Amino acid sequence: MSVVILGGNECMERNYKALCRDYKHDAKVLIKPVGGVKKKLGNPDLVIFFTSCMSHKMLQGAMCELKGQDCIIEHCSTGSLSALRKVLEKYA
């Protein structure tokens, strides 16, 4: 399963990827994407938004790009590893 994580903390990027690797998922973490996110998102199976760690403009732009795609979208209010673990366990 391919996972895209939008938002989060820069210092936690490696931990996000390691946790996804533990659940046998390929992860792409976009903390602060510069420019359009359409090319960077690709065609993921699961998209996780850490809403407390991202701007509204980034959230709205990503939601517009994901419209019409067949993927699961999850919103987490915090960018913690426990919140990510909870989402990954839900879809593992």
Buried (B, 14 or more C-beta within 10 A) or exposed (E): BBBBBBBBBEEBBEBBBEBBEEBEBEBBBBBEBEEEBEEBBEEBBBBBBBBEBBEEEBBEBBEEBBEEEEBBBBEBEBBBBEBBBEBBEEBE
